[in-house]
Structures are given as C-alpha cells and as structure tokens.
Amino acid sequence: MELILKEDVQNLGFKDDVVSVKNGFGRNYLIPQGLATMATPSAKKVLAENLRQKAHKEKKIVDAANKTAEALKQLEVKIPAKVGAGDKLFGSVTNGDLSDALAKEGHEIDKKYILIKGGAIKRAGP
C-alpha cells in the first residue's frame, strides 16, 4: 500500500514522502492517526505541485537572503558607545543594538538572526 505522509514518522519517512507499507499498518495506524493519506494518482499530482511551489518560494527566499548578504558585506556600521581605559566598553554592544543600527541603514533584520561570536562586543574596534 502506498501512502503520502502528512507528518514525520519515525523509522518510516518525513512529511510529504511517498512510502510503501503493509496494508494493516497503513489502515490500522497511519491513516486513523492522521499521519498519512492514500497515494492516489490525483493526490500524487497535488503533492508534486505543492512541492514545486514550495521549492519556488524557498528559492525566492534564498535569493533575497543572498542579495541582503551582499549588501551587508559592503556596509560599515558605527555604533556609539562610552569607552573606558584600554578600549573597554561600558556595557556591551549586543545583537539588538546591531539590529537597530542596521535598521537605520535600511536593512530590517530581526535580532534573533544576528549572531555575535562570544555573545557581545565588549571592546572598541576600528
């Protein structure tokens, strides 16, 4: 029996996979639990179209991210902060501060997508 998985099933497959299982396992467990549907020819066509659309959306997102990455490579951001002896900052510059500075430059990036090695910037730099 061929089924299309609606969710990831351990030791069987991932969401949107077409899998072959024994009749009893499909009828008595996967279908009643809502984990799979029958893989009819029309369901396979719908699945193929959904996967094609999903791939197209992901490609657009990746292209936009690459475009933003190229723009950020050319960008130099200066964040004013109070500095003590030895170029040590009072406080630190966090990913939230960096997100705000990038927003002022016209690049809206959520702070959860910004990673700073070491957690935060604690020393002034060039």
KOLTI-841911 format. One line per 5 residues: their letters; for each residue x, y, z of N, C-alpha, C, CB. Coordinates in Angstrom, 1 decimal, always signed. Glycine has a CB too. Layout:
residues N
A	X/Y/Z/X/Y/Z/X/Y/Z/X/Y/Z ~ ... $
end
This chain:
residues 126
MELIL	+0.8/-1.2/+0.0/+0.0/+0.0/+0.0/+0.9/+1.2/+0.0/-1.0/+0.0/+1.2 ~ +0.6/+2.2/-0.9/+1.4/+3.4/-1.0/+0.6/+4.5/-0.2/+1.7/+3.8/-2.4 ~ +1.3/+5.3/+0.6/+0.8/+6.4/+1.3/+1.6/+7.6/+1.2/+0.6/+6.0/+2.8 ~ +1.0/+8.8/+1.4/+1.7/+10.0/+1.5/+1.7/+10.5/+2.9/+1.1/+11.1/+0.5 ~ +2.9/+10.7/+3.5/+2.9/+11.1/+4.9/+2.6/+12.5/+5.1/+4.4/+10.8/+5.5 $
KEDVQ	+1.7/+12.8/+6.1/+1.3/+14.1/+6.5/+2.3/+14.7/+7.5/-0.1/+14.2/+7.0 ~ +3.0/+13.9/+8.2/+3.9/+14.3/+9.3/+5.1/+13.3/+9.2/+3.2/+14.3/+10.7 ~ +6.2/+13.7/+9.9/+7.3/+12.8/+10.1/+6.9/+11.6/+10.9/+8.5/+13.6/+10.7 ~ +7.3/+10.5/+10.4/+7.0/+9.2/+11.2/+8.4/+8.5/+11.4/+6.0/+8.3/+10.4 ~ +8.7/+8.3/+12.7/+10.0/+7.7/+13.0/+10.1/+6.3/+12.3/+10.2/+7.6/+14.5 $
NLGFK	+11.3/+6.1/+11.8/+11.7/+4.8/+11.1/+10.9/+4.6/+9.8/+11.5/+3.7/+12.1 ~ +10.2/+5.6/+9.3/+9.4/+5.4/+8.1/+9.7/+6.5/+7.1/+7.9/+5.4/+8.4 ~ +9.6/+7.7/+7.4/+9.9/+8.8/+6.5/+9.5/+10.1/+7.0/+9.1/+8.5/+5.2 ~ +9.6/+11.1/+6.2/+9.4/+12.5/+6.5/+8.1/+13.0/+5.9/+10.5/+13.4/+6.1 ~ +7.6/+14.2/+6.3/+6.4/+14.8/+5.7/+6.5/+14.9/+4.2/+6.1/+16.2/+6.3 $
DDVVS	+5.5/+14.6/+3.5/+5.3/+14.6/+2.0/+6.1/+13.5/+1.3/+5.8/+15.9/+1.5 ~ +6.6/+12.5/+2.0/+7.2/+11.3/+1.4/+6.2/+10.4/+1.0/+8.3/+10.6/+2.3 ~ +6.4/+9.7/-0.2/+5.5/+8.6/-0.6/+6.2/+7.3/-0.2/+5.2/+8.7/-2.2 ~ +5.5/+6.6/+0.7/+6.1/+5.4/+1.2/+5.2/+4.2/+1.0/+6.3/+5.5/+2.8 ~ +5.8/+3.0/+0.9/+5.1/+1.7/+0.8/+5.1/+1.0/+2.2/+5.7/+0.8/-0.3 $
VKNGF	+3.9/+0.7/+2.6/+3.8/+0.0/+3.9/+2.9/-1.2/+3.8/+3.3/+0.9/+5.0 ~ +2.9/-2.1/+4.8/+1.9/-3.2/+4.7/+0.5/-2.6/+5.0/+2.3/-4.2/+5.8 ~ -0.5/-3.3/+4.4/-1.9/-2.9/+4.4/-2.4/-2.6/+5.9/-2.8/-3.9/+3.8 ~ -2.1/-3.5/+6.8/-2.6/-3.4/+8.1/-2.0/-2.2/+8.8/-2.2/-4.6/+8.9 ~ -0.7/-1.9/+8.7/-0.1/-0.8/+9.3/-0.7/+0.5/+8.8/+1.5/-0.8/+9.0 $
GRNYL	-0.9/+0.6/+7.5/-1.5/+1.8/+6.9/-2.9/+2.0/+7.3/-1.5/+1.7/+5.4 ~ -3.8/+1.0/+7.2/-5.2/+1.1/+7.6/-5.5/+1.2/+9.0/-5.9/-0.1/+7.0 ~ -4.7/+0.5/+9.9/-5.0/+0.5/+11.3/-4.2/+1.5/+12.1/-4.7/-0.9/+11.8 ~ -3.1/+2.1/+11.6/-2.4/+3.0/+12.4/-2.2/+4.4/+11.7/-1.0/+2.4/+12.7 ~ -1.5/+4.4/+10.5/-1.2/+5.6/+9.9/-2.4/+6.5/+9.5/-0.3/+5.4/+8.7 $
IPQGL	-3.3/+5.9/+8.8/-4.5/+6.7/+8.3/-5.4/+7.1/+9.5/-5.3/+5.9/+7.3 ~ -5.8/+6.2/+10.4/-6.6/+6.7/+11.5/-6.0/+7.8/+12.4/-7.0/+5.5/+12.4 ~ -4.6/+7.7/+12.6/-3.9/+8.7/+13.4/-3.7/+10.0/+12.7/-2.6/+8.1/+13.8 ~ -4.1/+10.0/+11.4/-3.9/+11.3/+10.6/-2.5/+11.5/+10.2/-4.4/+12.4/+11.4 ~ -1.7/+10.5/+10.2/-0.3/+10.6/+9.8/+0.0/+10.4/+8.3/+0.6/+9.6/+10.6 $
ATMAT	-1.0/+9.9/+7.6/-0.8/+9.6/+6.2/-2.2/+9.6/+5.5/-0.1/+8.3/+6.0 ~ -2.1/+9.7/+4.1/-3.3/+9.6/+3.3/-2.9/+8.6/+2.1/-3.8/+11.0/+2.7 ~ -3.9/+8.1/+1.5/-3.7/+7.2/+0.4/-3.0/+8.0/-0.8/-5.1/+6.6/-0.1 ~ -2.1/+7.3/-1.4/-1.3/+7.9/-2.5/-2.0/+7.6/-3.8/+0.1/+7.4/-2.5 ~ -3.2/+8.2/-4.1/-3.9/+8.1/-5.3/-3.2/+8.9/-6.4/-5.4/+8.5/-5.2 $
PSAKK	-3.4/+8.6/-7.7/-2.8/+9.4/-8.7/-3.0/+10.9/-8.6/-3.2/+9.0/-10.1 ~ -4.3/+11.3/-8.2/-4.6/+12.7/-8.1/-3.9/+13.3/-6.8/-6.1/+12.9/-7.9 ~ -3.7/+12.5/-5.8/-3.0/+13.0/-4.6/-1.6/+13.2/-4.9/-3.2/+12.0/-3.4 ~ -1.0/+12.3/-5.7/+0.4/+12.4/-6.1/+0.6/+13.7/-6.9/+0.9/+11.2/-6.9 ~ -0.3/+14.0/-7.8/-0.2/+15.2/-8.6/-0.3/+16.5/-7.7/-1.3/+15.3/-9.7 $
VLAEN	-1.2/+16.5/-6.8/-1.3/+17.6/-5.9/+0.0/+17.8/-5.1/-2.5/+17.4/-4.9 ~ +0.5/+16.6/-4.6/+1.8/+16.7/-3.8/+2.9/+17.2/-4.7/+2.1/+15.3/-3.3 ~ +3.0/+16.8/-5.9/+4.1/+17.3/-6.8/+3.9/+18.8/-7.0/+4.0/+16.5/-8.2 ~ +2.7/+19.3/-7.2/+2.5/+20.7/-7.4/+2.9/+21.5/-6.1/+1.1/+21.0/-7.8 ~ +2.5/+21.0/-5.0/+2.8/+21.6/-3.7/+4.3/+21.7/-3.5/+2.1/+20.9/-2.6 $
LRQKA	+5.0/+20.6/-3.8/+6.4/+20.6/-3.6/+7.1/+21.5/-4.6/+7.0/+19.2/-3.8 ~ +6.6/+21.7/-5.8/+7.1/+22.6/-6.8/+7.0/+24.0/-6.3/+6.5/+22.4/-8.2 ~ +5.8/+24.4/-5.8/+5.5/+25.7/-5.3/+6.4/+26.0/-4.1/+4.1/+25.9/-5.0 ~ +6.5/+25.0/-3.2/+7.4/+25.2/-2.0/+8.8/+25.4/-2.4/+7.3/+23.9/-1.1 ~ +9.3/+24.7/-3.4/+10.7/+24.9/-3.8/+10.9/+26.3/-4.4/+11.1/+23.8/-4.9 $
HKEKK	+9.9/+26.7/-5.2/+9.9/+28.1/-5.8/+10.0/+29.2/-4.7/+8.7/+28.3/-6.7 ~ +9.2/+29.0/-3.7/+9.2/+30.0/-2.6/+10.5/+30.0/-1.9/+8.0/+29.7/-1.6 ~ +11.0/+28.8/-1.6/+12.3/+28.7/-0.9/+13.4/+29.4/-1.7/+12.7/+27.3/-0.6 ~ +13.4/+29.2/-3.0/+14.4/+29.8/-3.9/+14.3/+31.3/-3.9/+14.2/+29.3/-5.4 ~ +13.1/+31.8/-3.8/+13.0/+33.3/-3.7/+13.5/+33.8/-2.4/+11.5/+33.7/-3.9 $
IVDAA	+13.3/+33.1/-1.3/+13.8/+33.5/+0.0/+15.3/+33.4/+0.0/+13.2/+32.6/+1.1 ~ +15.9/+32.4/-0.5/+17.3/+32.2/-0.6/+18.0/+33.3/-1.4/+17.7/+30.9/-1.1 ~ +17.3/+33.7/-2.6/+17.9/+34.7/-3.4/+17.8/+36.1/-2.7/+17.0/+34.8/-4.7 ~ +16.7/+36.3/-2.0/+16.6/+37.6/-1.2/+17.7/+37.6/-0.1/+15.2/+37.7/-0.6 ~ +17.9/+36.5/+0.6/+18.9/+36.5/+1.6/+20.3/+36.7/+1.1/+18.8/+35.1/+2.4 $
NKTAE	+20.6/+36.1/-0.1/+21.9/+36.3/-0.7/+22.1/+37.8/-1.1/+22.1/+35.4/-1.9 ~ +21.0/+38.4/-1.6/+21.1/+39.8/-2.0/+21.4/+40.7/-0.8/+19.8/+40.2/-2.7 ~ +20.7/+40.4/+0.3/+20.9/+41.1/+1.6/+22.3/+40.9/+2.1/+19.9/+40.7/+2.6 ~ +22.8/+39.7/+2.0/+24.2/+39.4/+2.4/+25.2/+40.2/+1.6/+24.5/+37.9/+2.3 ~ +25.0/+40.3/+0.3/+25.9/+41.0/-0.5/+25.9/+42.5/-0.1/+25.6/+40.9/-2.0 $
ALKQL	+24.7/+43.0/+0.2/+24.6/+44.4/+0.6/+25.3/+44.7/+1.9/+23.1/+44.9/+0.6 ~ +25.2/+43.7/+2.8/+25.8/+43.9/+4.2/+27.3/+43.7/+4.2/+25.2/+42.8/+5.1 ~ +27.8/+43.0/+3.2/+29.3/+42.9/+3.1/+29.9/+44.3/+2.8/+29.7/+41.9/+2.0 ~ +29.2/+45.1/+2.1/+29.7/+46.4/+1.7/+29.5/+47.5/+2.8/+29.1/+46.9/+0.4 ~ +28.7/+47.1/+3.8/+28.2/+48.1/+4.8/+29.2/+48.2/+6.0/+26.8/+47.7/+5.3 $
EVKIP	+29.4/+49.4/+6.5/+30.2/+49.6/+7.7/+29.3/+50.3/+8.7/+31.5/+50.4/+7.4 ~ +29.1/+49.7/+9.8/+28.2/+50.3/+10.8/+29.0/+50.8/+12.0/+27.1/+49.2/+11.3 ~ +28.7/+52.0/+12.4/+29.3/+52.6/+13.6/+28.2/+52.7/+14.7/+30.0/+53.9/+13.3 ~ +28.5/+52.2/+15.9/+27.6/+52.3/+17.0/+28.3/+53.0/+18.1/+27.2/+50.8/+17.5 ~ +27.8/+54.2/+18.4/+28.5/+55.0/+19.5/+28.3/+54.3/+20.9/+27.9/+56.4/+19.5 $
AKVGA	+29.4/+54.3/+21.6/+29.3/+53.7/+23.0/+30.4/+54.4/+23.8/+29.5/+52.2/+23.0 ~ +30.2/+54.5/+25.1/+31.2/+55.0/+26.0/+32.3/+54.0/+26.2/+30.5/+55.4/+27.4 ~ +33.5/+54.5/+26.2/+34.7/+53.7/+26.2/+35.6/+54.1/+27.4/+35.5/+53.8/+24.9 ~ +36.0/+53.1/+28.2/+36.9/+53.3/+29.3/+38.4/+53.1/+28.9/+36.5/+52.5/+30.5 ~ +39.2/+52.8/+29.9/+40.6/+52.6/+29.7/+40.8/+51.3/+28.9/+41.4/+52.6/+31.0 $
GDKLF	+41.8/+51.3/+28.0/+42.1/+50.1/+27.2/+41.0/+49.7/+26.2/+42.3/+48.9/+28.2 ~ +40.3/+50.7/+25.7/+39.2/+50.5/+24.7/+38.1/+49.5/+25.2/+39.8/+49.9/+23.5 ~ +38.0/+49.4/+26.5/+36.9/+48.6/+27.1/+35.6/+49.4/+27.2/+37.3/+48.0/+28.5 ~ +34.5/+48.8/+26.7/+33.3/+49.5/+26.6/+32.6/+49.5/+28.0/+32.3/+48.9/+25.6 ~ +31.8/+50.5/+28.3/+31.0/+50.5/+29.5/+29.7/+49.8/+29.0/+30.7/+51.9/+30.1 $
GSVTN	+29.4/+48.6/+29.5/+28.3/+47.8/+28.9/+28.9/+47.0/+27.8/+27.1/+48.7/+28.5 ~ +28.0/+46.7/+26.8/+28.4/+46.0/+25.6/+27.5/+46.3/+24.4/+28.5/+44.5/+25.9 ~ +27.9/+45.9/+23.3/+27.1/+46.1/+22.1/+26.5/+44.7/+21.8/+27.9/+46.6/+20.8 ~ +25.2/+44.6/+21.8/+24.5/+43.3/+21.6/+23.9/+43.2/+20.2/+23.4/+43.1/+22.7 ~ +23.4/+42.0/+19.9/+22.7/+41.8/+18.6/+21.5/+42.8/+18.5/+22.3/+40.4/+18.5 $
GDLSD	+20.9/+43.2/+19.6/+19.8/+44.1/+19.5/+20.2/+45.5/+19.0/+19.1/+44.2/+20.8 ~ +21.4/+45.9/+19.6/+22.0/+47.2/+19.2/+22.4/+47.2/+17.7/+23.2/+47.5/+20.0 ~ +22.9/+46.1/+17.3/+23.3/+45.9/+15.9/+22.1/+45.9/+15.0/+24.2/+44.6/+15.7 ~ +21.0/+45.3/+15.4/+19.8/+45.2/+14.6/+19.2/+46.6/+14.5/+18.8/+44.3/+15.3 ~ +19.3/+47.4/+15.5/+18.8/+48.8/+15.5/+19.6/+49.6/+14.5/+18.8/+49.4/+16.9 $
ALAKE	+21.0/+49.5/+14.6/+21.9/+50.2/+13.7/+21.6/+49.8/+12.2/+23.3/+50.0/+14.1 ~ +21.4/+48.6/+12.0/+21.1/+48.1/+10.6/+19.8/+48.7/+10.1/+21.2/+46.6/+10.5 ~ +18.8/+48.8/+11.0/+17.5/+49.3/+10.6/+17.7/+50.8/+10.2/+16.5/+49.2/+11.8 ~ +18.5/+51.5/+10.9/+18.8/+52.9/+10.5/+19.4/+53.0/+9.1/+19.6/+53.6/+11.5 ~ +20.1/+52.0/+8.7/+20.8/+52.0/+7.4/+19.9/+51.4/+6.3/+22.1/+51.1/+7.5 $
GHEID	+18.6/+51.0/+6.7/+17.7/+50.5/+5.8/+17.6/+49.0/+5.6/+18.0/+51.1/+4.5 ~ +18.2/+48.3/+6.5/+18.2/+46.8/+6.4/+17.5/+46.3/+7.7/+19.7/+46.2/+6.3 ~ +16.2/+45.9/+7.5/+15.5/+45.4/+8.7/+15.8/+43.9/+8.9/+13.9/+45.5/+8.4 ~ +16.6/+43.6/+9.9/+17.0/+42.2/+10.3/+16.6/+42.1/+11.7/+18.5/+42.0/+10.0 ~ +15.9/+41.0/+12.0/+15.5/+40.7/+13.4/+16.7/+40.3/+14.2/+14.4/+39.6/+13.5 $
KKYIL	+16.8/+40.7/+15.5/+18.0/+40.5/+16.3/+18.2/+39.0/+16.5/+17.8/+41.1/+17.6 ~ +17.2/+38.2/+16.4/+17.4/+36.7/+16.6/+18.2/+36.1/+15.5/+16.1/+36.0/+16.8 ~ +18.3/+36.8/+14.3/+19.0/+36.3/+13.2/+20.5/+36.8/+13.2/+18.4/+36.6/+11.9 ~ +20.9/+37.6/+14.2/+22.2/+38.1/+14.2/+23.0/+37.4/+15.3/+22.2/+39.7/+14.5 ~ +24.1/+36.8/+14.9/+25.0/+36.1/+15.8/+26.3/+36.8/+16.0/+25.2/+34.6/+15.3 $
IKGGA	+26.7/+37.1/+17.2/+28.0/+37.7/+17.5/+28.8/+36.7/+18.2/+27.8/+39.0/+18.4 ~ +30.0/+36.4/+17.7/+30.9/+35.4/+18.3/+31.3/+35.9/+19.7/+32.1/+35.1/+17.4 ~ +31.1/+35.1/+20.7/+31.5/+35.5/+22.0/+30.3/+36.1/+22.8/+32.6/+36.4/+22.0 ~ +29.2/+36.3/+22.2/+28.0/+36.8/+22.8/+27.7/+38.2/+22.7/+28.1/+36.5/+24.3 ~ +28.7/+39.1/+22.9/+28.5/+40.5/+22.7/+29.9/+41.2/+22.5/+27.8/+41.1/+24.0 $
IKRAG	+29.9/+42.4/+22.0/+31.1/+43.1/+21.7/+31.4/+43.9/+23.0/+31.0/+44.0/+20.4 ~ +32.6/+43.7/+23.6/+32.9/+44.4/+24.8/+34.1/+45.3/+24.7/+33.2/+43.4/+25.9 ~ +34.7/+45.4/+23.5/+35.9/+46.2/+23.3/+35.6/+47.1/+22.0/+37.2/+45.4/+23.2 ~ +36.1/+48.3/+22.0/+36.0/+49.1/+20.9/+37.0/+48.6/+19.8/+36.3/+50.6/+21.2 ~ +36.5/+48.8/+18.6/+37.4/+48.3/+17.5/+37.4/+49.4/+16.4/+36.8/+47.0/+16.9 $
P	+38.2/+49.1/+15.3/+38.4/+50.0/+14.2/+37.1/+50.2/+13.4/+39.5/+49.6/+13.3 $
end
